[in-house]
Amino acid sequence: MEDYLEGVPCQIIKLEATHFILNEGRLLRKDSEGVLTLYIELEFRGDLIQRMHNEYGYLSSHEMKDLVVRRGWWLKMDQDIQEFVESCSNFHIAQKATINTGT
């Protein structure tokens, strides 16, 4: 039986280990451009997405990811953001209004 972290096999995590550093007790991830972002723990992820939503309004999942990834990172981040955007009924209303008005 293989060990998993957040649904990801530990073997994959070991392969990705070079993308992470520990700095003063904080786990950081280095992206392809060398930019470091803080690993966001499970209990803070929803709050971060909600805060970005409150500050920037009804964004697509791609736009939301662009905002969130500058502030932090976690496994399955894309999936969590997609689920948040899809669950927001006001987002769908705002998108419809944008399409109908052409703005």
trRosetta pair geometry for C-beta under 8 A, 3 or more apart (Angstrom, degrees):
i j d omega theta_ij theta_ji phi_ij phi_ji
2 9 5.2 -12 145 -137 138 102
2 10 6.7 -162 173 27 89 91
2 11 6.8 -51 -155 -13 127 108
3 9 7.5 102 79 -157 51 57
3 10 4.3 18 85 -15 98 135
4 7 5.8 7 174 -119 128 14
4 8 6.3 140 -158 61 81 32
4 9 5.9 -50 -101 -94 75 38
4 10 6.6 -127 -90 -33 23 79
5 8 5.7 -32 68 60 72 89
5 10 6.2 88 -9 -87 99 76
5 13 5.8 43 37 -62 128 155
5 75 7.2 133 114 -4 90 161
6 42 7.9 -172 -98 -79 113 110
6 74 7.6 -158 -134 168 170 96
6 75 4.4 134 95 75 143 136
6 76 6.2 -144 154 6 118 119
7 75 7.4 177 55 134 86 130
7 76 6.8 48 56 -49 125 139
8 12 5.5 -98 172 71 100 127
8 13 6.0 112 115 -53 115 97
8 75 5.4 -113 -15 -156 137 146
8 76 7.8 -155 -44 -37 109 96
9 12 5.0 94 70 3 85 99
9 13 7.3 -153 103 -4 47 87
10 13 5.1 -53 -149 38 44 117
10 14 6.3 51 151 -25 71 98
11 14 5.8 -50 -152 30 30 113
11 15 6.8 31 149 -17 61 103
12 15 5.6 -54 -155 34 36 113
12 16 6.4 24 151 -10 67 110
13 16 5.8 -64 -147 45 32 105
13 17 6.8 65 148 -61 63 81
14 17 5.5 -16 -157 -26 37 119
16 19 5.2 -40 177 24 79 120
16 20 7.3 65 130 -16 83 104
17 20 6.0 -69 -160 36 46 107
19 29 5.6 17 141 -158 98 81
19 30 5.3 -145 -163 56 61 79
19 31 7.8 50 -160 -87 111 24
20 27 6.2 -14 -165 -169 114 92
20 28 6.8 150 -154 80 62 48
20 29 5.5 -32 -96 -101 73 63
20 30 7.2 -157 -75 8 22 82
20 39 7.6 22 -131 -54 112 128
21 27 7.8 158 83 -153 38 49
21 28 5.2 -18 63 63 84 99
21 30 6.7 55 -5 -32 104 109
21 36 7.2 -50 43 -122 116 123
22 25 7.2 12 180 -105 97 13
22 26 7.1 154 -158 73 57 36
22 27 5.9 -28 -102 -96 72 60
22 28 7.6 165 -96 19 22 79
23 26 5.5 -32 71 63 75 89
23 28 5.6 6 15 -1 115 126
23 36 7.9 29 2 -177 146 152
26 38 6.2 -47 173 -130 121 95
26 39 7.6 171 174 35 73 88
27 38 7.5 94 81 -162 60 57
27 39 4.0 -17 96 21 106 136
28 36 4.4 11 170 -171 131 108
28 37 6.6 150 -158 71 79 28
28 38 6.0 -47 -105 -97 74 42
28 39 6.7 -136 -89 -16 21 84
29 36 7.0 148 72 -150 36 58
29 37 5.5 -25 60 62 88 83
29 39 6.0 102 -25 -70 100 84
29 73 4.6 -71 41 68 140 148
30 34 5.9 -17 -170 -142 107 39
30 35 7.1 147 -151 70 58 32
30 36 5.5 -30 -92 -90 68 70
31 34 7.1 -52 68 18 66 16
31 35 5.0 -7 37 56 110 87
31 36 8.0 -159 4 -78 77 22
31 37 6.8 44 -32 0 106 111
31 69 7.9 71 -81 169 143 113
31 73 8.0 177 -68 -72 97 149
37 69 6.7 -68 -103 175 171 58
37 70 7.1 -152 -107 -167 124 18
37 71 7.1 71 -153 99 109 15
37 72 5.6 162 164 -123 105 21
37 73 4.7 99 98 -16 123 107
38 71 7.4 -37 43 157 104 52
38 72 4.8 -45 76 -110 85 84
38 73 7.3 161 81 23 38 75
39 72 6.9 80 -161 -165 8 92
39 73 6.0 -49 -104 74 52 81
39 74 6.3 97 -163 -88 70 71
40 44 5.3 -123 -172 87 93 108
40 45 5.3 118 126 -84 122 75
40 48 6.0 -54 -143 -10 153 156
40 71 7.9 46 -64 116 127 85
40 72 3.8 69 -44 158 112 143
40 73 6.7 158 5 57 90 26
40 74 4.9 -81 60 -41 87 116
41 44 5.4 71 64 18 76 105
41 45 7.6 -129 96 -34 35 86
41 74 7.8 157 -85 -98 11 131
42 45 6.1 -43 -152 -1 31 117
42 74 7.6 140 -78 -155 52 153
44 47 5.4 -64 -160 45 54 115
44 48 6.0 56 146 -27 82 105
45 48 5.8 -57 -151 33 30 110
45 49 6.5 24 157 -13 66 105
45 74 6.0 -66 -95 26 124 156
45 77 7.9 -142 -144 -115 121 75
45 80 6.1 -38 158 167 132 160
46 49 5.9 -55 -147 39 32 108
46 50 6.0 31 155 -18 67 110
46 80 8.0 -116 -79 -178 65 121
46 84 7.8 167 -131 -95 71 124
47 50 5.7 -57 -143 41 28 111
47 51 6.1 32 156 -23 65 107
48 51 5.7 -53 -145 34 28 112
48 52 6.6 27 156 -16 62 104
48 68 6.2 98 137 -136 112 100
48 71 6.4 -176 -160 105 122 131
48 72 6.2 -64 -145 38 165 136
49 52 5.9 -56 -152 37 31 110
49 53 6.3 34 150 -21 65 108
49 64 7.0 42 -147 176 88 123
49 68 6.3 -4 -94 -96 69 137
49 80 6.9 -138 -55 135 150 104
49 81 6.2 -166 -120 -105 125 72
49 84 5.0 -119 156 -98 144 173
50 53 5.4 -55 -149 37 32 116
50 54 6.3 33 153 -20 67 105
50 84 7.9 -132 -66 -153 63 134
51 54 5.7 -52 -145 36 31 111
51 55 6.2 22 158 -13 65 110
52 55 5.9 -61 -143 43 29 105
52 56 5.8 -17 173 20 67 116
52 59 7.8 -56 140 27 102 138
52 64 6.2 117 118 -150 133 82
52 67 4.8 137 -154 118 131 134
52 68 5.7 -86 -32 -72 164 82
52 71 7.7 -160 -71 20 118 146
53 56 6.9 -74 -125 55 17 81
53 57 7.4 -62 -173 121 52 4
53 58 7.6 37 -156 -90 85 42
53 59 7.4 -132 -112 24 64 96
53 64 7.2 7 -77 -122 79 120
53 84 7.3 -128 -58 153 138 125
53 88 7.2 -160 -147 -97 141 151
56 59 5.8 8 117 -36 116 126
56 63 7.9 -155 137 142 137 111
56 64 7.9 168 80 -104 133 68
56 67 6.2 -129 -1 -95 163 162
57 94 7.4 172 167 -154 103 166
58 88 7.0 -174 -126 126 92 138
58 90 6.1 -131 -87 121 127 88
58 91 4.3 169 -152 -115 106 66
58 94 3.9 115 69 59 161 157
58 95 7.0 -127 142 -43 127 76
59 63 3.8 -124 -176 94 113 120
59 64 4.6 149 94 -57 120 79
59 67 7.1 97 65 -3 174 132
59 85 7.4 -83 89 -111 66 118
59 91 7.8 -53 47 -128 32 115
60 63 4.7 93 51 10 78 102
60 64 6.8 -143 92 -5 38 89
60 85 6.7 54 -170 -157 33 152
60 95 8.0 90 -82 -98 82 121
61 64 5.6 -54 -143 40 32 114
61 65 6.2 37 156 -23 65 104
61 78 7.6 73 160 -166 117 68
61 81 5.2 125 -155 126 87 97
61 82 4.6 34 -137 -98 153 61
61 84 7.9 135 -110 62 90 83
61 85 4.3 -131 -72 19 83 155
61 86 7.7 2 -62 -35 124 81
62 65 5.8 -52 -147 33 28 111
62 66 6.7 33 152 -22 61 103
63 66 5.6 -51 -153 30 33 115
63 67 6.9 30 151 -15 63 103
64 67 5.8 -57 -156 36 35 109
64 68 6.1 25 154 -14 70 111
64 81 5.1 174 105 -168 119 118
64 84 7.3 -149 152 82 162 121
64 85 6.0 -161 6 -67 151 119
65 68 5.8 -59 -137 43 32 106
65 69 5.7 33 165 -25 69 111
65 77 7.0 112 -132 133 97 104
65 78 6.2 16 -108 -109 139 68
65 81 5.1 147 -73 93 83 170
66 69 6.4 -51 -136 32 20 110
66 70 7.4 24 158 -21 53 104
67 70 6.4 -66 -170 26 31 110
67 71 7.3 3 150 -1 64 112
68 71 6.0 -76 -160 44 40 102
68 72 6.7 -54 171 56 76 80
68 77 6.9 -176 114 -176 130 118
68 81 6.3 -152 22 -90 153 130
69 72 7.6 -106 -134 69 25 38
69 73 6.4 44 -139 -85 69 84
69 77 7.1 107 -86 139 85 152
73 77 6.2 -78 -154 -50 56 152
74 77 5.1 129 62 -70 69 95
74 80 7.6 15 79 12 116 148
76 79 4.5 -41 -174 40 87 120
76 80 5.9 92 126 -26 87 96
77 80 5.8 -58 -147 37 31 110
77 81 6.3 26 158 -15 67 108
78 81 6.1 -61 -150 39 27 107
78 82 6.2 29 154 -20 65 110
79 82 5.7 -55 -145 36 29 113
79 83 6.3 28 157 -18 64 107
80 83 5.9 -56 -149 37 28 110
80 84 6.4 31 152 -21 63 106
81 84 5.6 -52 -148 33 33 113
81 85 6.3 29 156 -16 66 106
82 85 6.0 -57 -147 38 28 107
82 86 6.2 24 157 -15 64 112
83 86 5.8 -57 -141 41 29 110
83 87 6.1 24 160 -18 64 113
84 87 6.0 -66 -148 38 25 107
84 88 6.6 29 154 -32 63 106
85 88 5.9 -54 -152 20 32 114
85 91 5.8 -154 -165 160 69 174
88 91 3.8 70 98 -4 114 114
88 92 7.1 164 99 -11 67 79
89 92 5.8 -53 -158 34 41 110
89 93 6.6 40 147 -17 69 104
90 93 5.4 -52 -147 38 39 113
90 94 6.1 39 154 -19 69 105
91 94 5.8 -57 -147 39 30 110
91 95 6.2 31 154 -21 65 107
92 95 5.6 -50 -144 36 31 113
92 96 6.4 35 155 -21 63 104
93 96 5.8 -54 -150 34 31 112
93 97 6.4 30 153 -18 64 107
94 97 5.7 -55 -148 37 32 112
94 98 6.4 35 153 -21 65 105
95 98 5.6 -54 -149 35 32 113
95 99 6.4 30 154 -17 65 106
96 99 5.8 -56 -149 38 31 110
96 100 6.1 25 156 -16 66 111
97 100 5.8 -58 -142 41 29 109
97 101 6.0 8 165 -2 66 113
98 101 6.4 -66 -137 47 23 95
98 102 7.9 170 169 -10 52 3
98 103 5.8 -102 -141 73 69 71
99 102 7.6 23 -178 -71 25 41
